[in-house]
Amino acid sequence: MELYYSLTSPYARIVRIALLEKHLDDRVTHHVVDPWGDDPSLMQVNPATRVPTLITHDGTPITESLLMVHYLEAVWPQPGLIPTIDRERTLSEAGLAVGMIDAAVHTLLGRKIGGAQFDASPIGQRRTRAINAALDRLEAQSPAISGQLGALTVAIALDYLDLRFPDMGWAVTRPQLARWHEAMEERESLSRTRPPRS
Ligand SMILES: N[C@@H](CCC(=O)N[C@@H](CS)C(=O)NCC(=O)O)C(=O)O
């Protein structure tokens, strides 16, 4: 398999972590690319020029991080990221986390296009509200510390907030979630894929 990714993309990190958790990482050729730099090799495999993009053993490109997780789970079910017994819960947590990531990425893009006033616009406020509502829900009920898709994706989303919105201070009013996050960070797949702070 081949994986196109950037070191800071939270979507790509979902797949990188899935590969590590499933002990598949050494079967993958890594291509670190800048998705915003119109890298020709990325454009060739993914018309959307986005990371992550996974090329399967038979040369088929798969885009969309959660579809890649679906593929990996189907072909290499063990160890499972979405165990049958916890399927609903872990999918629900993963969806909540991806919603936070989407809102955060959208906010950054909005600021790039419209400047800092994006945050005060109706759509900017909607995105901020989405992040805070998800954080509040997670404070009320954090996932179990585990290698399941939900917990891993929530940790990725919180790391991304810390990376891109360091002054946000989400942890101050959400002590339980902050403690959960700290404990999750010890997991090897998370520490090995931590985004560089640049
Ligand atoms: N829904 C996609 C989102 C992928 C995505 O937006 N990746 C960003 C990097 S974080 C990207 O490649 N952006 C470049 C662009 O939008 O042109 C997924 O889950 O894989």
The ligand as an ORCA input file, in Angstrom:
! r2SCAN-3c Opt
* xyz 0 1
  N     -13.042     14.485      4.209
  C     -11.661     14.338      3.882
  C     -10.958     15.661      4.218
  C      -9.508     15.694      3.686
  C      -8.944     17.097      3.758
  O      -9.672     18.094      3.733
  N      -7.597     17.187      3.817
  C      -6.944     18.478      3.812
  C      -5.724     18.473      4.723
  S      -6.181     18.529      6.423
  C      -6.452     18.776      2.409
  O      -5.843     17.931      1.790
  N      -6.713     20.005      1.943
  C      -6.299     20.460      0.653
  C      -7.442     21.033     -0.136
  O      -8.579     21.091      0.386
  O      -7.231     21.419     -1.292
  C     -11.070     13.135      4.613
  O     -11.667     12.718      5.627
  O     -10.077     12.555      4.168
*
